[in-house]
Amino acid sequence: MAEMMESPATHLASKVWKQFLRSARWYPFLLANVVVFAIWNLVPWVSMIEVSFSKWDMLTPREWVGIDNFAGMAQDGLLRIALCNTFLYALMYVPTVMLVSFLVALFVNRPVPGMKAFRALYFLPNVTSVVVLSIVYWRLLAPRADSPLNYLLGLVGIAPQRYFLSTSQALPSVAGVAVWSSFGYLMVLWLAGLQGIPQELYDAALVDGASGLKLHLHVTLPMLRPTAAFILITSTISALQIFESIFVLTGGGPVNATLTVVYHIYRQAFIFGRLGYASAVSILFFAIILAIALIQGKHLRFGEGIY
């Protein structure tokens, strides 16, 4: 009788309170994640937005400049070069790493004895430091006649190449380092997608007369659309944020040929002491990356089912 006399608001509050008590034991775990997010993500973001409206070199007090940092980007010729190099690098890296990782995944997906060892071998560069890989890659592509790759090219009559010292070859060479270091991880994603395709679909396609390339075109690729969308979006974001290889191998050179946006932000902040301007560029670049990711997700129908 008492429950029937309760108002709807009181009944709803009682229901919510009971649900809260039932799940209260999980809140400490959620709180830990919220604290980590606030310290390492939220606070730096708020500070960056605040600093973007200031002139600050981290040694003297901040000076409020309003939107001058954002307006100054229009006259920054190096920023335009960095944007062009960054997008050009992404166009080199993303299709190449997706194709290489997909072909390797098709190879290691075969039921052949010892294939697990090949999977581990291909994945090894992904668990190796990018700095170490960059140093190894520099040794292979050293701009000398006796470097490993130039020596092999010399055997077929091709003159020694300058690679990281060439304005036309430096950016593709850096993209090669990135492909080498990351294709193993993407291979695992492709492999998970391949092993998630029901065998019945292949059997039905074989009955209909499909085989070889047609089998992959009409079964494998359509079923891998969610995997491909995820890899494309994450690889694009990763490519636009390239920094480590540039820092180790070229330092943005030669003649700004490998100057990317993130490396430009680093130089403005920690070499030229323009932390406010670097923060403003970071906000702009975040907006660009977010817009690209949203456009890709919309057109690739990321998150939707494949049926």
Backbone bond lengths (Angstrom), bond angles and torsions (degrees), N, CA, C in turn:
res aa  C-N    CA-C-N  psi(-1)  N-CA   C-N-CA  omega(-1)  CA-C   N-CA-C  phi
1 M - - - 1.464 - - 1.518 110.61 -
2 A 1.396 113.76 -38.89 1.465 118.79 -179.08 1.524 110.68 -67.07
3 E 1.378 114.41 -37.93 1.465 117.41 179.69 1.522 111.23 -65.39
4 M 1.364 115.87 -34.84 1.463 119.16 -179.97 1.506 111.55 -69.15
5 M 1.354 117.23 -25.75 1.461 120.88 -178.72 1.523 112.00 -85.18
6 E 1.352 117.42 -9.25 1.468 119.72 179.36 1.532 109.95 -67.44
7 S 1.326 114.57 143.28 1.462 119.23 176.08 1.521 109.40 -75.52
8 P 1.343 118.19 157.50 1.473 120.48 178.99 1.528 112.13 -57.51
9 A 1.337 117.42 -37.66 1.459 120.40 -179.44 1.520 110.71 -66.20
10 T 1.333 117.30 -41.89 1.463 120.95 179.33 1.523 110.81 -65.57
11 H 1.321 116.86 -40.24 1.462 121.26 179.56 1.534 110.69 -64.93
12 L 1.349 116.66 -41.43 1.459 120.60 178.81 1.523 110.95 -65.11
13 A 1.354 116.67 -42.44 1.462 120.06 178.92 1.517 111.22 -63.07
14 S 1.316 116.74 -40.09 1.466 120.65 178.51 1.527 111.24 -64.40
15 K 1.323 116.07 -40.85 1.467 120.51 179.69 1.524 110.73 -64.85
16 V 1.340 116.61 -43.80 1.465 120.96 179.46 1.517 110.48 -63.80
17 W 1.332 117.37 -40.93 1.460 121.24 -179.43 1.532 110.89 -64.21
18 K 1.325 117.65 -40.01 1.456 120.85 178.61 1.533 110.93 -65.62
19 Q 1.320 116.30 -40.44 1.458 119.50 177.10 1.520 111.17 -64.79
20 F 1.323 116.31 -38.39 1.461 120.63 177.56 1.527 111.30 -61.53
21 L 1.339 117.19 -44.50 1.461 121.08 -179.85 1.528 111.51 -65.55
22 R 1.347 117.14 -36.41 1.460 119.93 -179.22 1.528 112.01 -67.36
23 S 1.324 116.72 -33.07 1.467 120.43 -177.56 1.526 113.09 -102.92
24 A 1.346 117.76 9.07 1.463 120.41 -175.00 1.516 112.94 -62.62
25 R 1.338 117.92 -28.22 1.461 119.74 -177.09 1.529 112.79 -67.55
26 W 1.340 116.73 -19.59 1.467 119.48 -179.63 1.522 112.76 -89.23
27 Y 1.314 117.90 -12.79 1.467 119.70 -175.73 1.524 114.14 -65.14
28 P 1.338 120.74 -34.68 1.483 118.43 175.38 1.522 112.94 -58.11
29 F 1.347 116.61 -36.87 1.464 119.11 178.10 1.527 110.73 -67.72
30 L 1.323 116.48 -40.74 1.463 119.66 176.26 1.519 111.17 -64.65
31 L 1.338 116.27 -38.80 1.455 120.07 -179.11 1.520 111.47 -62.61
32 A 1.334 116.56 -38.89 1.463 119.79 178.48 1.526 110.98 -60.00
33 N 1.333 116.47 -43.19 1.474 119.86 179.16 1.522 111.64 -68.37
34 V 1.324 116.78 -37.14 1.460 119.92 178.73 1.525 110.43 -64.63
35 V 1.328 116.82 -40.85 1.470 120.90 179.52 1.526 110.27 -64.51
36 V 1.340 116.87 -45.38 1.466 120.19 179.09 1.527 110.53 -61.89
37 F 1.342 116.40 -43.23 1.469 119.80 178.65 1.522 111.26 -62.35
38 A 1.328 116.80 -41.79 1.466 120.00 -178.30 1.525 111.39 -66.04
39 I 1.337 116.70 -41.37 1.469 120.15 -176.26 1.521 111.47 -72.86
40 W 1.321 116.98 -44.98 1.456 120.39 -171.24 1.523 114.22 -97.40
41 N 1.322 118.78 -11.57 1.467 120.61 -179.74 1.522 112.93 -124.21
42 L 1.317 116.47 -55.90 1.455 119.78 -173.03 1.529 111.64 -67.80
43 V 1.328 117.04 -49.92 1.467 120.12 -178.69 1.537 111.64 -61.29
44 P 1.353 119.59 -47.76 1.471 118.67 176.73 1.529 113.32 -59.34
45 W 1.342 117.36 -36.90 1.452 119.53 179.54 1.527 111.12 -65.97
46 V 1.317 116.65 -45.51 1.469 120.09 178.65 1.524 110.14 -61.68
47 S 1.336 116.74 -42.55 1.471 120.80 179.22 1.521 110.84 -63.82
48 M 1.345 116.98 -40.58 1.457 119.94 -179.81 1.527 111.29 -64.15
49 I 1.317 116.70 -42.49 1.463 119.66 178.32 1.519 110.75 -62.51
50 E 1.324 116.24 -40.73 1.461 120.00 178.62 1.522 111.51 -65.06
51 V 1.345 116.09 -43.62 1.465 120.52 -178.13 1.522 111.18 -68.18
52 S 1.336 117.86 -28.99 1.458 120.74 -177.11 1.523 112.76 -62.64
53 F 1.319 117.58 -18.88 1.467 121.15 177.84 1.535 111.63 -99.47
54 S 1.332 115.68 16.28 1.463 120.09 -176.30 1.514 110.56 -130.12
55 K 1.323 115.50 163.54 1.455 123.12 169.89 1.515 106.64 -107.08
56 W 1.350 116.36 118.28 1.464 119.42 -172.60 1.516 109.59 -152.94
57 D 1.345 114.52 132.92 1.461 119.91 177.64 1.522 112.11 -112.00
58 M 1.340 117.99 12.42 1.466 125.51 179.04 1.524 113.02 71.48
59 L 1.332 117.61 -0.02 1.462 120.97 178.75 1.524 112.08 -115.40
60 T 1.311 116.74 -28.99 1.462 122.08 -179.85 1.526 109.19 -115.06
61 P 1.327 117.77 163.28 1.475 120.04 179.21 1.526 111.64 -60.37
62 R 1.315 115.61 151.85 1.458 120.87 179.90 1.524 110.86 -68.22
63 E 1.321 114.53 147.27 1.469 121.22 177.41 1.528 108.14 -123.64
64 W 1.321 117.17 120.59 1.459 121.87 -177.86 1.527 109.73 -69.21
65 V 1.342 116.63 126.32 1.468 120.65 -179.04 1.522 111.42 -125.49
66 G 1.307 118.41 5.15 1.467 120.91 179.09 1.511 112.08 66.18
67 I 1.326 115.79 -130.26 1.470 120.20 -176.71 1.531 112.11 -95.70
68 D 1.320 117.32 16.85 1.467 119.82 -178.49 1.530 111.90 -59.89
69 N 1.336 116.80 -38.30 1.468 119.29 179.82 1.519 111.50 -63.08
70 F 1.325 116.88 -39.22 1.465 120.37 179.36 1.526 110.42 -71.84
71 A 1.329 116.88 -38.27 1.462 119.90 178.39 1.525 111.22 -67.81
72 G 1.328 116.52 -32.79 1.464 120.41 -179.16 1.509 113.90 -67.08
73 M 1.320 117.92 -19.33 1.462 119.84 -179.76 1.521 111.54 -66.33
74 A 1.322 117.80 -26.16 1.459 120.80 -179.76 1.525 111.87 -66.97
75 Q 1.343 117.00 -26.40 1.468 121.25 179.57 1.523 113.13 -99.58
76 D 1.313 117.44 6.11 1.463 121.10 -177.42 1.526 109.46 -89.21
77 G 1.327 115.89 99.72 1.454 120.16 179.23 1.518 112.83 -66.05
78 L 1.346 116.85 -34.62 1.461 120.11 179.10 1.523 111.45 -66.39
79 L 1.318 116.68 -32.48 1.463 119.50 177.72 1.524 110.58 -65.80
80 R 1.325 117.35 -39.34 1.469 119.81 177.43 1.525 110.37 -64.31
81 I 1.337 116.78 -41.44 1.463 120.08 177.16 1.522 110.32 -62.57
82 A 1.337 116.17 -42.68 1.462 120.56 -179.28 1.526 111.55 -63.81
83 L 1.326 117.16 -40.24 1.460 120.34 178.24 1.532 110.80 -64.02
84 C 1.316 116.41 -44.71 1.472 119.84 178.88 1.524 110.96 -61.69
85 N 1.336 117.03 -45.35 1.461 120.49 179.78 1.525 111.34 -64.14
86 T 1.318 116.67 -38.54 1.468 120.29 -178.56 1.518 111.11 -65.13
87 F 1.322 117.35 -46.34 1.465 120.23 -179.98 1.528 111.06 -69.27
88 L 1.324 116.83 -35.94 1.463 119.51 176.90 1.527 110.53 -65.18
89 Y 1.325 116.07 -40.93 1.460 120.17 177.04 1.528 110.64 -61.81
90 A 1.335 116.91 -43.33 1.469 120.29 179.34 1.522 110.93 -61.54
91 L 1.336 117.29 -39.54 1.463 120.64 178.62 1.531 111.58 -65.90
92 M 1.333 116.68 -30.36 1.460 119.84 176.78 1.528 111.16 -77.40
93 Y 1.315 116.34 -43.30 1.467 121.45 -170.51 1.526 112.86 -77.28
94 V 1.331 117.63 -50.78 1.469 120.87 -168.80 1.530 112.35 -61.77
95 P 1.343 120.71 -54.24 1.474 118.37 179.92 1.530 112.44 -61.64
96 T 1.344 116.47 -37.60 1.466 119.52 -177.81 1.516 111.58 -66.18
97 V 1.330 117.18 -48.01 1.462 119.65 -176.76 1.523 110.81 -68.87
98 M 1.332 118.18 -33.20 1.459 119.96 177.65 1.528 110.68 -67.51
99 L 1.319 117.23 -43.78 1.461 120.41 -179.76 1.523 111.38 -66.55
100 V 1.337 116.81 -47.17 1.468 120.36 -178.79 1.518 110.79 -61.55
101 S 1.323 117.08 -48.02 1.465 120.23 -178.20 1.525 111.69 -64.73
102 F 1.342 117.53 -35.43 1.461 120.53 178.93 1.525 111.08 -67.77
103 L 1.321 116.96 -44.26 1.461 119.79 179.36 1.518 111.40 -64.33
104 V 1.326 116.70 -39.41 1.466 119.75 178.00 1.519 110.28 -66.55
105 A 1.342 117.13 -38.98 1.467 120.51 178.36 1.528 110.55 -63.10
106 L 1.326 117.80 -40.39 1.467 120.06 176.48 1.524 110.68 -61.80
107 F 1.321 116.40 -37.48 1.466 120.52 -178.92 1.525 111.59 -68.34
108 V 1.335 117.40 -47.06 1.466 120.15 -175.43 1.524 112.05 -81.33
109 N 1.334 117.89 -5.15 1.463 120.27 178.82 1.525 112.12 -82.80
110 R 1.313 117.45 -5.85 1.460 120.84 -178.84 1.530 111.02 -77.15
111 P 1.322 117.87 141.63 1.475 121.56 -179.38 1.522 111.49 -77.69
112 V 1.324 116.34 71.23 1.460 121.97 -178.75 1.520 108.53 -114.29
113 P 1.329 119.55 138.20 1.466 121.05 178.44 1.537 111.78 -57.60
114 G 1.314 115.97 136.75 1.454 120.99 179.46 1.511 115.04 84.38
115 M 1.350 118.02 4.83 1.458 120.79 -176.48 1.529 111.47 -69.36
116 K 1.353 117.69 -26.91 1.465 119.56 177.99 1.525 111.32 -62.78
117 A 1.317 116.79 -33.33 1.468 120.30 178.06 1.524 110.40 -66.54
118 F 1.332 117.45 -38.05 1.458 120.96 176.97 1.528 110.91 -65.67
119 R 1.333 116.55 -39.76 1.461 119.50 177.88 1.519 110.94 -60.19
120 A 1.325 116.66 -44.85 1.470 120.45 178.96 1.523 110.97 -64.65
121 L 1.337 116.65 -38.79 1.461 120.65 -179.70 1.519 111.47 -64.78
122 Y 1.340 116.59 -43.05 1.461 120.40 179.77 1.533 111.42 -68.89
123 F 1.325 116.76 -29.53 1.460 120.39 -178.34 1.533 112.09 -81.83
124 L 1.323 117.43 -15.34 1.465 121.53 -174.96 1.525 113.94 -55.09
125 P 1.346 120.59 -44.31 1.471 118.69 179.38 1.523 113.78 -59.52
126 N 1.332 117.23 -26.57 1.459 119.61 -177.76 1.524 112.65 -70.85
127 V 1.332 117.05 -26.03 1.465 120.74 179.27 1.523 111.40 -98.54
128 T 1.320 116.82 7.45 1.461 122.35 176.41 1.521 109.11 -100.22
129 S 1.303 116.49 143.59 1.464 121.19 -178.91 1.528 110.68 -57.69
130 V 1.319 115.25 138.51 1.463 120.28 177.18 1.529 110.34 -61.34
131 V 1.323 116.72 -33.63 1.463 120.59 178.58 1.524 110.37 -63.24
132 V 1.332 116.76 -44.46 1.471 120.71 178.80 1.522 110.58 -63.62
133 L 1.325 116.38 -45.41 1.467 120.16 178.77 1.525 111.45 -61.63
134 S 1.321 116.13 -38.42 1.465 119.82 179.71 1.522 111.15 -65.30
135 I 1.332 116.63 -39.72 1.467 120.00 178.74 1.523 110.73 -65.78
136 V 1.343 116.08 -43.23 1.466 120.03 177.51 1.530 110.15 -61.73
137 Y 1.314 115.98 -43.83 1.461 120.84 -179.56 1.528 110.87 -63.46
138 W 1.329 116.60 -37.17 1.466 119.88 177.21 1.521 110.53 -62.74
139 R 1.334 116.49 -39.56 1.465 119.52 178.08 1.528 110.88 -62.94
140 L 1.330 116.00 -40.58 1.458 119.45 -179.45 1.522 112.05 -68.24
141 L 1.342 116.51 -35.60 1.457 121.54 -176.25 1.524 112.45 -108.84
142 A 1.291 117.23 26.83 1.470 119.72 178.08 1.525 109.63 -58.61
143 P 1.342 117.67 137.47 1.478 120.33 -176.36 1.524 112.10 -78.30
144 R 1.332 115.39 55.76 1.468 121.13 177.66 1.524 108.48 -129.63
145 A 1.301 116.05 156.47 1.466 120.11 -178.61 1.522 111.74 -67.27
146 D 1.355 117.32 -25.95 1.457 120.12 -177.23 1.526 113.43 -96.68
147 S 1.330 118.19 7.88 1.462 119.91 175.73 1.533 108.95 -69.19
148 P 1.337 117.73 155.01 1.478 119.41 -174.18 1.526 114.12 -53.49
149 L 1.323 118.10 -49.75 1.462 119.45 -175.78 1.519 111.52 -71.91
150 N 1.337 117.25 -41.29 1.463 119.30 178.47 1.531 111.33 -64.98
151 Y 1.328 116.30 -32.64 1.469 119.22 177.65 1.527 110.23 -65.28
152 L 1.346 116.44 -42.73 1.462 119.74 178.53 1.524 111.20 -65.55
153 L 1.340 116.26 -38.93 1.459 119.34 177.49 1.528 110.76 -64.94
154 G 1.329 116.34 -35.91 1.456 119.79 178.80 1.514 112.93 -64.13
155 L 1.331 116.83 -28.68 1.461 119.77 179.57 1.514 111.97 -66.75
156 V 1.335 117.00 -24.26 1.467 120.34 178.66 1.523 111.49 -106.36
157 G 1.334 116.37 14.58 1.454 120.47 173.41 1.506 116.56 85.41
158 I 1.339 118.16 14.55 1.456 121.24 179.41 1.520 108.95 -95.40
159 A 1.330 116.63 133.94 1.463 121.18 -178.36 1.527 110.81 -65.56
160 P 1.340 117.95 153.54 1.473 121.48 177.96 1.526 111.41 -58.27
161 Q 1.316 116.19 139.91 1.461 122.73 -179.75 1.528 109.95 -101.25
162 R 1.335 115.35 156.22 1.465 119.96 -176.22 1.535 112.62 -95.10
163 Y 1.305 118.37 -18.01 1.457 124.33 174.58 1.528 112.07 51.92
164 F 1.337 118.26 -108.44 1.461 121.57 -173.56 1.530 113.18 -68.07
165 L 1.312 118.33 -11.92 1.464 121.44 177.45 1.521 112.27 -97.71
166 S 1.326 117.12 0.57 1.454 121.79 -179.77 1.525 109.67 -102.59
167 T 1.316 116.34 134.49 1.470 120.00 -179.94 1.526 112.12 -66.13
168 S 1.323 118.66 -24.17 1.462 121.59 -179.51 1.523 113.03 -94.80
169 Q 1.333 117.99 -21.07 1.455 121.27 -175.81 1.532 113.39 -105.58
170 A 1.318 117.62 -14.18 1.462 120.12 -173.49 1.526 111.80 -65.19
171 L 1.340 117.64 -47.89 1.460 120.31 -177.67 1.532 112.30 -65.56
172 P 1.347 119.79 -45.10 1.475 118.38 174.50 1.521 112.88 -61.03
173 S 1.332 117.51 -33.16 1.462 119.97 178.51 1.518 110.99 -66.54
174 V 1.334 117.35 -40.75 1.456 120.87 176.88 1.530 110.05 -64.94
175 A 1.326 116.85 -39.21 1.464 120.21 177.32 1.522 110.70 -61.61
176 G 1.331 116.71 -34.85 1.461 120.13 177.20 1.514 112.16 -62.46
177 V 1.342 116.87 -39.92 1.466 120.61 176.40 1.521 110.16 -60.58
178 A 1.328 116.68 -44.62 1.463 120.93 -177.65 1.527 111.37 -65.21
179 V 1.328 116.97 -40.58 1.461 120.09 178.14 1.523 110.15 -62.31
180 W 1.319 116.14 -44.41 1.464 121.32 -179.33 1.527 110.81 -61.70
181 S 1.318 117.31 -40.53 1.460 120.64 -174.22 1.520 113.82 -78.76
182 S 1.347 118.38 -21.93 1.463 119.41 -170.89 1.525 114.85 -118.11
183 F 1.327 119.10 -9.76 1.460 118.13 -174.74 1.527 111.44 -67.46
184 G 1.343 118.38 -25.37 1.457 121.02 179.92 1.514 112.39 -64.19
185 Y 1.334 116.59 -41.89 1.466 120.28 178.51 1.528 111.14 -65.21
186 L 1.331 116.12 -43.53 1.465 119.59 178.84 1.520 110.80 -67.46
187 M 1.324 116.68 -31.35 1.462 120.03 175.84 1.526 110.60 -59.50
188 V 1.335 116.03 -41.17 1.462 120.02 179.36 1.527 110.59 -63.80
189 L 1.327 117.34 -39.35 1.469 120.53 178.24 1.525 110.99 -65.00
190 W 1.331 116.56 -45.98 1.460 119.71 176.57 1.527 110.61 -60.22
191 L 1.326 116.12 -41.80 1.459 120.83 -177.99 1.522 111.05 -63.24
192 A 1.331 116.41 -40.18 1.468 119.63 176.95 1.524 110.67 -63.00
193 G 1.339 116.48 -40.39 1.457 119.47 177.57 1.518 112.22 -65.95
194 L 1.322 117.10 -40.40 1.460 120.83 179.94 1.530 111.43 -64.42
195 Q 1.322 115.81 -41.87 1.459 119.06 -178.30 1.520 112.33 -75.88
196 G 1.335 116.85 -10.45 1.457 120.21 176.82 1.523 113.45 -90.57
197 I 1.342 116.78 -3.74 1.470 120.32 178.52 1.532 108.91 -79.86
198 P 1.315 118.94 124.93 1.473 120.41 -179.62 1.530 111.62 -61.50
199 Q 1.311 116.38 136.41 1.458 121.33 179.12 1.520 111.39 -64.05
200 E 1.344 116.43 -25.60 1.459 119.84 -179.48 1.523 112.37 -60.72
201 L 1.340 116.41 -32.17 1.470 119.46 179.26 1.521 110.86 -66.26
202 Y 1.332 117.05 -40.49 1.458 120.07 177.25 1.531 110.73 -66.45
203 D 1.334 115.84 -40.58 1.464 118.89 179.57 1.528 111.17 -62.74
204 A 1.348 115.81 -41.62 1.466 119.16 178.82 1.521 111.34 -65.07
205 A 1.352 116.55 -39.12 1.458 120.05 179.07 1.521 111.14 -66.59
206 L 1.335 116.84 -37.20 1.463 119.78 177.60 1.523 111.44 -64.88
207 V 1.327 115.10 -38.26 1.463 118.96 177.72 1.524 110.85 -63.57
208 D 1.340 116.50 -34.93 1.467 120.67 179.79 1.519 112.63 -79.56
209 G 1.318 117.29 -1.54 1.454 120.16 175.66 1.510 115.18 101.31
210 A 1.334 118.71 2.26 1.459 121.08 178.91 1.520 109.88 -78.55
211 S 1.325 116.05 144.77 1.464 120.87 177.95 1.514 109.29 -161.27
212 G 1.318 115.61 160.01 1.453 120.59 176.35 1.513 113.01 59.52
213 L 1.342 116.39 -125.55 1.455 122.27 -176.86 1.526 111.78 -63.01
214 K 1.339 117.47 -38.02 1.465 120.02 -179.96 1.521 111.65 -62.77
215 L 1.323 116.23 -32.56 1.461 120.37 179.25 1.523 110.52 -63.35
216 H 1.323 116.29 -40.79 1.473 119.96 179.11 1.524 111.20 -74.22
217 L 1.346 116.95 -36.78 1.463 119.50 -178.13 1.523 112.42 -68.18
218 H 1.323 117.03 -37.08 1.463 120.60 -173.24 1.528 113.97 -100.39
219 V 1.325 118.08 -12.80 1.463 120.44 179.97 1.532 110.77 -122.47
220 T 1.317 116.56 -58.65 1.466 120.25 -172.37 1.523 112.14 -63.16
221 L 1.314 117.30 -55.22 1.461 120.24 -175.20 1.525 113.18 -63.19
222 P 1.344 120.34 -45.84 1.470 118.63 177.20 1.524 113.23 -60.38
223 M 1.322 117.52 -37.85 1.457 120.34 -179.41 1.524 112.53 -72.91
224 L 1.320 116.98 -18.44 1.465 121.40 -179.20 1.528 112.66 -95.00
225 R 1.337 118.00 9.38 1.462 119.46 -177.70 1.521 113.40 -57.94
226 P 1.343 120.90 -45.99 1.477 118.76 177.71 1.528 112.88 -61.46
227 T 1.342 116.05 -39.81 1.464 119.86 178.17 1.521 110.65 -64.46
228 A 1.328 116.40 -44.28 1.462 120.44 -179.80 1.526 110.98 -63.48
229 A 1.334 117.26 -39.97 1.462 120.41 179.09 1.527 110.74 -63.56
230 F 1.320 116.79 -44.64 1.466 120.37 178.81 1.521 111.38 -62.19
231 I 1.332 116.55 -45.00 1.469 120.19 -178.55 1.522 110.35 -65.83
232 L 1.336 117.82 -40.92 1.462 120.84 -179.56 1.525 110.92 -63.08
233 I 1.326 117.51 -45.50 1.459 120.85 -177.75 1.522 110.97 -66.30
234 T 1.338 117.09 -48.91 1.470 120.06 -177.97 1.524 111.92 -68.20
235 S 1.329 117.27 -36.10 1.470 119.82 178.41 1.521 111.10 -67.93
236 T 1.324 117.23 -37.63 1.464 120.62 177.81 1.523 110.72 -64.63
237 I 1.324 116.65 -44.87 1.462 119.98 178.26 1.517 110.29 -61.74
238 S 1.334 117.08 -43.69 1.461 121.01 178.81 1.528 111.49 -62.58
239 A 1.334 116.88 -41.29 1.462 120.30 -179.12 1.525 111.50 -65.31
240 L 1.313 117.30 -40.46 1.462 120.45 -178.92 1.525 111.57 -68.52
241 Q 1.335 117.64 -20.97 1.459 121.45 -178.92 1.522 112.84 -98.94
242 I 1.326 118.73 16.79 1.458 122.13 -176.21 1.529 111.23 -57.01
243 F 1.334 115.47 131.56 1.463 120.00 179.71 1.523 112.45 -147.02
244 E 1.361 118.04 -50.57 1.459 120.83 -168.87 1.528 112.63 -58.41
245 S 1.326 116.73 -48.28 1.458 119.82 -178.34 1.521 111.57 -64.38
246 I 1.323 116.67 -38.47 1.473 120.60 177.59 1.521 109.59 -63.27
247 F 1.318 116.73 -43.87 1.463 121.67 -178.30 1.523 111.25 -62.41
248 V 1.333 117.27 -42.27 1.464 121.16 -175.64 1.516 112.10 -80.16
249 L 1.332 118.07 -40.98 1.452 121.23 -168.47 1.522 114.37 -92.00
250 T 1.324 117.87 -43.80 1.467 119.11 -168.94 1.524 114.77 -125.73
251 G 1.323 118.20 -23.67 1.461 119.63 -175.83 1.517 112.87 61.60
252 G 1.330 116.38 29.03 1.458 120.64 -179.96 1.506 114.26 87.97
253 G 1.313 117.96 -10.16 1.455 121.64 -178.74 1.517 112.20 -91.85
254 P 1.322 116.90 -174.36 1.471 126.13 -4.69 1.532 111.42 -79.89
255 V 1.301 115.45 139.63 1.466 123.41 179.26 1.538 110.38 53.01
256 N 1.340 115.56 46.93 1.476 122.89 177.35 1.525 112.97 62.10
257 A 1.315 118.70 20.07 1.459 121.61 -178.71 1.524 112.20 -69.49
258 T 1.325 117.51 -23.03 1.468 120.66 178.62 1.525 111.02 -120.10
259 L 1.313 116.70 20.36 1.463 119.97 177.24 1.527 109.21 -71.58
260 T 1.327 116.88 116.61 1.456 122.06 178.41 1.525 109.66 -108.52
261 V 1.322 116.13 170.43 1.460 119.85 -174.34 1.520 111.20 -64.84
262 V 1.324 117.82 -45.14 1.468 119.96 -178.39 1.524 110.38 -64.73
263 Y 1.337 117.10 -39.58 1.462 118.68 177.79 1.522 110.41 -68.99
264 H 1.307 117.95 -33.34 1.471 120.97 175.43 1.530 110.51 -64.76
265 I 1.327 116.65 -40.23 1.466 120.39 176.62 1.524 110.24 -62.49
266 Y 1.319 115.98 -43.41 1.478 120.39 178.56 1.523 110.97 -59.71
267 R 1.320 117.50 -45.74 1.463 120.08 -178.45 1.520 111.79 -65.67
268 Q 1.326 116.52 -42.08 1.456 119.48 179.98 1.528 111.36 -63.08
269 A 1.332 116.78 -38.11 1.465 120.61 -175.60 1.519 112.54 -79.31
270 F 1.327 117.47 -50.19 1.457 120.85 -166.67 1.528 114.52 -106.77
271 I 1.321 117.76 -9.80 1.470 120.44 175.65 1.519 110.55 -107.35
272 F 1.339 117.19 -45.10 1.459 120.91 -178.60 1.526 113.10 -96.49
273 G 1.328 117.66 -4.78 1.467 120.65 175.64 1.519 114.02 68.20
274 R 1.316 117.93 31.15 1.469 122.39 179.33 1.530 108.52 -109.90
275 L 1.312 115.44 68.08 1.458 119.65 -174.90 1.526 111.75 -66.98
276 G 1.323 117.22 -35.42 1.459 119.55 178.52 1.510 111.92 -64.18
277 Y 1.322 117.37 -44.71 1.456 120.52 179.24 1.525 110.55 -66.62
278 A 1.329 116.96 -40.47 1.461 120.41 178.23 1.531 110.88 -61.38
279 S 1.314 117.35 -37.71 1.464 120.77 177.90 1.523 111.04 -65.93
280 A 1.324 116.79 -39.53 1.467 120.25 178.44 1.527 110.99 -64.15
281 V 1.335 116.95 -42.23 1.464 120.45 177.78 1.524 110.16 -64.51
282 S 1.334 117.00 -37.23 1.464 120.64 178.69 1.520 111.25 -61.93
283 I 1.319 117.04 -41.52 1.466 120.35 179.06 1.521 110.42 -65.31
284 L 1.329 117.08 -43.67 1.464 120.20 177.65 1.520 111.05 -60.61
285 F 1.321 116.82 -44.78 1.454 120.56 -177.06 1.527 111.17 -68.45
286 F 1.318 116.94 -35.18 1.464 119.99 174.86 1.524 110.58 -60.94
287 A 1.326 116.37 -42.84 1.466 120.23 179.41 1.523 110.64 -63.74
288 I 1.341 117.61 -37.80 1.462 120.97 179.08 1.528 110.53 -65.90
289 I 1.330 116.47 -46.67 1.470 120.29 -179.62 1.529 110.59 -63.22
290 L 1.340 116.32 -42.19 1.467 120.17 179.36 1.522 111.02 -62.02
291 A 1.330 116.52 -42.86 1.469 119.83 179.93 1.526 110.78 -63.68
292 I 1.329 117.27 -42.89 1.465 120.47 179.50 1.525 110.81 -63.38
293 A 1.344 116.57 -43.85 1.468 120.37 179.89 1.526 111.21 -63.15
294 L 1.337 117.11 -41.03 1.467 120.17 179.65 1.524 111.35 -66.60
295 I 1.330 116.74 -40.67 1.463 120.04 178.67 1.530 110.58 -64.61
296 Q 1.331 115.87 -44.18 1.466 119.21 178.03 1.528 110.89 -61.47
297 G 1.343 116.26 -46.01 1.457 119.71 -179.09 1.510 112.69 -61.74
298 K 1.338 116.87 -36.66 1.460 120.43 -179.75 1.525 111.53 -69.48
299 H 1.319 116.45 -46.93 1.464 119.51 -175.73 1.529 112.13 -76.57
300 L 1.325 116.89 -26.64 1.464 119.81 177.77 1.523 111.69 -89.27
301 R 1.355 115.80 -2.25 1.472 122.16 -178.54 1.526 110.57 53.81
302 F 1.346 114.90 45.41 1.467 119.88 -178.01 1.532 109.35 -65.86
303 G 1.322 116.13 133.72 1.451 121.60 179.92 1.515 113.35 96.71
304 E 1.342 116.92 -11.01 1.449 120.26 177.63 1.523 111.16 -88.54
305 G 1.303 116.88 158.93 1.456 120.97 177.24 1.508 111.31 -72.74
306 I 1.319 115.87 163.60 1.472 120.79 -177.91 1.515 111.63 -96.39
307 Y 1.320 117.29 -4.05 1.463 120.05 -178.87 1.509 110.24 -99.37
